[in-house]
Amino acid sequence: MKRTIYFAFLYLFGTSIGKPNAVTQHVSPSKPTPTEIFGNSWQLDSDGSYWLFWKTNTTHITFETHVKTKGYVGFGLSSNGKMFPSDVVVGWVDSNGTAHFKDCHTEGHYAPTIDSSQDWMLLQGLEDNFGTVLKFVRKLDTCDDKDYQITDNTIKVIYSYHPDDPASFDTLPWHGANRQGAKSVMLLSAVKSNDYQLPPDAEQFDILHNNFHVPANTDTTYQCKIFKVPEKPSKRHIIRFEPIITRGNEDVVHHFVVFSCPTATDNDEGSVFNCYGVRPKKYEKCNDILLAWAIGGVVSYINKGNISIPVFDEVIYHCNTFF
């Protein structure tokens, strides 16, 4: 009987296994309901007060923000993850139910400057039980030097909000240190999760690199671990994978890569070592990439389920993560 071994680089990782051409989406119990179906969503802050939904086509991107506030909402794109210089929008819904919205840019520690060319267009603004909802659209490339060009690279999304409406765009109060932040997101690379459904025979297994203490005296740590995939009596396809990162550790985990490893054995399962330190010689051939994730990535769906786990093979992985 043939034995197939796999080698992986990873921190915390979840995988769904099933038949080809089927995937699903993860739903958070505290997640607000968008005004329409969006293919992608992301919780931008740590406590679920700021949610971003988005969808794209070949020329435009549509965003919808849901924020736990009845005051103003800020959203933007940044090259460095800082509040300035950045391409931003600011909006709120006043006591009469009227939405106010402007395309702006930031240049320093002062209120955003309204752009002469308004390239971000408001589609809808309202208040609901969750807070303030703003839906807006823009071109991927507006040809405005004050706007950030949206590509398939990882983009720094910035956000802010305030509990009160301003009197005008010229009198925006500072949002404060605890009502702002940044997140790395791949806006164009995420697959539309609502296009797929998980088949009834799909199974999920989690590969968890638990209780690892990242050393404080190094800039970068690569941690590796051997793990084994559950054996099945028939061929199965990997159709989805996503990171599972402990809340509060999001800024520590940078990426992971999963490699196949034909030389590992059952006795190696659970082994942990520094990937670029003294690697055991038996793992030198563990170089074929199976899966990969990097900061800014969300749920990933494998097209047509073309990564398969063969029949009756014992499947083992080795894990390495960049912190």
Summary of the structure (lengths in Angstrom):
residues: 323
radius of gyration: 22.4
end to end distance: 38.3
largest distance: 74.5
contacts: 975
relative contact order: 0.26
helix: 5%
strand: 41%
